[in-house]
Amino acid sequence: MADYLKVVTSYLPSELLSPNSSLHLQSLAQILPPFSSAMLEFRLGADQSQTDMSVFFTPRILNLSETLLNHGVWQALQDFCQNCVEPTSLEHRYVKKIALEFDLDEQQSQVPIPSIFLFWNEGNVNDAQALIEILFRLPNYLVSSKLQSNLQLCVNSLPQGAKVEHIGAMLSRPGEVLRLIVGGIPPQQFSDYLMQIGWCESTETISTLVSNLYGLVDEIRFLSFDIGDVIYPRVGLEFFLKKQPEHEPRWELFLDRLIEMGLCTPAKKNALLAWSGISQKADNPELWPQNLSRGDRLLSSRASSVFWRTINHIKIVYQTDSPLEAKGYLTFSHQWIDARTLTTSC
């Protein structure tokens, strides 16, 4: 994974990726196998340099190093992936995609422990009992009876048309926290839904965020929150624009509003807006991964390897007695594309 990162991190100024975070990122990437799709998470406020990384993959047996496989959590994760590819398994029926998230600044041990996020196959996302059964199969994860009842309540309280998009088992953090990411709830109903599931905090800030920011984006696609034996006070709103900044002036307007709110710095805004684009071998031939160069030679003029760089979304996190926090999510993904298409687009 380290070779893939070198290609794209050259597009990240130090305002976003601090030297310390860059070292943590490269250390992590050295022991991970290559993943064709990944996402970097940045805090957008002043004096906030923490960076996290997620990798995405369709269920498969991972090509893990001996260092990782010797750790119980990673071996159990490999077993879970094995179950996901078994055609008759519950995991195969429900799990469409897996993401592993790494909190880089919190990783102290030689073997990083990820959080695991599961994305669901269509039509299976609101079966709370099936979700509970899958939770029991996750590595190093305890499922209390209270967590089960809270999950059931959260699913049963969803309005018509809403669904659990994905869940996250926070293995790298203490406790039995489960993150729920739900979609399809009209933003004006966020507060009502939170009250229905027993969220005990004031919803005034949530309503104000929706009122002030909804008109600047295409959608507030997801509402995220944490559950366990209780419904925790942290809530995230995920803001999406369908087009990238070069084709969508509202990105700049939205980020300017965050600057006015004290949630983003001008330097980080500029870094975000400059991120999207295509990376190809001709741009940095000395950085291009050897495995992709071999593939380019095999495919000859039929296809070329590229990395797409995109802004995925912005999340605003609300937690009682803490300042609002904005995070930017930048994705990069490797693809083989028709060389003629690449020439035309450039």
Summary of the structure (lengths in Angstrom):
residues: 346
radius of gyration: 20.5
end to end distance: 26.7
largest distance: 60.2
contacts: 1057
relative contact order: 0.14
helix: 38%
strand: 27%
